[in-house]
Amino acid sequence: MTTTFHNLVLTRFFTGMAQVQMAICLPIWVDTFAPLDKKSLWMTCLTGAVGLGMVIGYIGAATISSFTDWEWSFYV
């Protein structure tokens, strides 16, 4: 847990830096490795997986928080 605003901003910065790699690298990876007729399907699946992962994370955190203290979501 962070106790200062600066730690919160720094943590959010590094989270954003980790997630931006998906936005930059996924299209290049798909263009390089996907068959020509399947590129749009590959891009759809990979882009959808990013959003689905966020949804599953929020649902999981909400479920854990409903049974325990909200801090347990960070320990799982």
ChimeraX attribute file (.defattr): number of C-alpha atoms within 10 A of each C-alpha:
attribute: neighborCount
match mode: 1-to-1
recipient: residues
	/A:1	7
	/A:2	9
	/A:3	7
	/A:4	8
	/A:5	9
	/A:6	10
	/A:7	12
	/A:8	12
	/A:9	12
	/A:10	11
	/A:11	13
	/A:12	12
	/A:13	12
	/A:14	11
	/A:15	11
	/A:16	11
	/A:17	11
	/A:18	11
	/A:19	12
	/A:20	11
	/A:21	10
	/A:22	15
	/A:23	12
	/A:24	10
	/A:25	11
	/A:26	15
	/A:27	15
	/A:28	11
	/A:29	13
	/A:30	18
	/A:31	15
	/A:32	11
	/A:33	10
	/A:34	14
	/A:35	11
	/A:36	10
	/A:37	8
	/A:38	11
	/A:39	16
	/A:40	14
	/A:41	12
	/A:42	19
	/A:43	17
	/A:44	11
	/A:45	11
	/A:46	16
	/A:47	15
	/A:48	11
	/A:49	12
	/A:50	13
	/A:51	11
	/A:52	12
	/A:53	11
	/A:54	11
	/A:55	12
	/A:56	11
	/A:57	13
	/A:58	13
	/A:59	12
	/A:60	14
	/A:61	17
	/A:62	14
	/A:63	13
	/A:64	17
	/A:65	14
	/A:66	10
	/A:67	9
	/A:68	11
	/A:69	9
	/A:70	14
	/A:71	12
	/A:72	12
	/A:73	16
	/A:74	9
	/A:75	6
	/A:76	8
